[in-house]
Amino acid sequence: MQIHPTAIVHPRAELGPDVEVGPYCVIGEHVRIGRATRLVSHVVVDGWTEVGERCTLWPFASIGTPPQHLHYKGEPTRVIIGHDNVLREYVTVNRATVEGGGLTRLGNMNFLMAYSHIAHDCELGDHIIMANSANLAGHITIGDHAVIGGLAGIHQFVRIGAYAMVGGCTPVAQDVPPFMRAAGGYRGRLYGLNSIGLRRHGFSAERISVLKQVYQILFRSGMRLAEAIKQVREEFKDQPDVMTLLTFLDSSKRGICRSGSKDEEREG
């Protein structure tokens, strides 16, 4: 363990083997930091916060600070961050609220670029990329392998599905289904599959072709969404990716982003 002499580490904080705490870092009383995690400099980790193994927190990251919520009264709500995450400069992760379940969670092997923000009660999976200044409001869920573009703003309680991509500067007020692309300067809309991302993650041409067919039925056929879901369920019931997509649609509470025009859509 290496702790720079200018760092302030509460004596009851728990630091695992090979942790590095750089200059001017501050670590609070209830913090636990796992093996081989590195705090480069000027990092604040406070509250009831757990940081996993082999993470890197770059200067001025602020983790586990109170939620930006008017009803928060200092309750011991938590932040849990998994293993192998990179949090770049000025990233902020707020702890949760009692009303929201008491936990803000970040999974494993995520890359949060500078100035990105995770608000209270968010649940993020694994292998997520958040580009510079991407912002999550409270109670947001993001699936594995999703990409959130720079300056995107996600409304509270919205869900972003696995392997989805949200374009830069996109405001998102409704759910973005798995495997899809969303973009738009005023309100996020769907523009087909995240095809490039799916190929990069090993999806075969056959899997992508099936998802494209399903997208056309769900969002381009002109049918009501409930009718389109029924047709897709009957025609593609043996396709696991399709069932994942339909489960997401069935469980939506905020509604699904509408599709953009055909003229605007480009291959992803």
VENBELPE-V318703 format. One record per residue. SS is DSSP state (2 for helix, 1 for strand, 0 for the rest). Layout:
ss->SS
ss->SS
This chain:
ss->0
ss->1
ss->1
ss->0
ss->0
ss->0
ss->0
ss->1
ss->1
ss->0
ss->0
ss->0
ss->0
ss->1
ss->1
ss->0
ss->0
ss->0
ss->0
ss->1
ss->1
ss->0
ss->0
ss->0
ss->0
ss->1
ss->1
ss->0
ss->0
ss->0
ss->0
ss->1
ss->1
ss->0
ss->0
ss->0
ss->0
ss->1
ss->1
ss->0
ss->0
ss->0
ss->0
ss->1
ss->1
ss->0
ss->0
ss->1
ss->1
ss->1
ss->1
ss->0
ss->0
ss->0
ss->0
ss->1
ss->1
ss->0
ss->0
ss->0
ss->0
ss->1
ss->1
ss->1
ss->1
ss->0
ss->0
ss->0
ss->0
ss->0
ss->0
ss->0
ss->0
ss->0
ss->0
ss->0
ss->0
ss->1
ss->1
ss->1
ss->1
ss->0
ss->0
ss->0
ss->0
ss->1
ss->1
ss->0
ss->0
ss->0
ss->0
ss->1
ss->1
ss->1
ss->0
ss->0
ss->0
ss->0
ss->0
ss->0
ss->0
ss->0
ss->1
ss->1
ss->1
ss->1
ss->0
ss->0
ss->0
ss->0
ss->1
ss->1
ss->0
ss->0
ss->0
ss->0
ss->1
ss->1
ss->0
ss->0
ss->0
ss->0
ss->1
ss->1
ss->0
ss->0
ss->0
ss->0
ss->1
ss->1
ss->0
ss->0
ss->0
ss->0
ss->1
ss->1
ss->0
ss->0
ss->0
ss->0
ss->1
ss->1
ss->0
ss->0
ss->0
ss->0
ss->1
ss->1
ss->0
ss->0
ss->0
ss->0
ss->1
ss->1
ss->0
ss->0
ss->0
ss->0
ss->1
ss->1
ss->0
ss->0
ss->0
ss->0
ss->1
ss->1
ss->0
ss->0
ss->0
ss->0
ss->1
ss->1
ss->0
ss->0
ss->1
ss->1
ss->0
ss->0
ss->0
ss->1
ss->1
ss->1
ss->1
ss->0
ss->0
ss->0
ss->0
ss->0
ss->1
ss->1
ss->1
ss->1
ss->1
ss->0
ss->2
ss->2
ss->2
ss->2
ss->2
ss->2
ss->0
ss->0
ss->0
ss->0
ss->2
ss->2
ss->2
ss->2
ss->2
ss->2
ss->2
ss->2
ss->2
ss->2
ss->2
ss->2
ss->2
ss->2
ss->2
ss->2
ss->0
ss->0
ss->0
ss->0
ss->2
ss->2
ss->2
ss->2
ss->2
ss->2
ss->2
ss->2
ss->2
ss->2
ss->2
ss->0
ss->0
ss->0
ss->0
ss->2
ss->2
ss->2
ss->2
ss->2
ss->2
ss->2
ss->2
ss->2
ss->2
ss->2
ss->0
ss->0
ss->0
ss->0
ss->0
ss->1
ss->0
ss->0
ss->1
ss->0
ss->0
ss->0
ss->0
ss->0
ss->0
ss->0
ss->0
ss->0
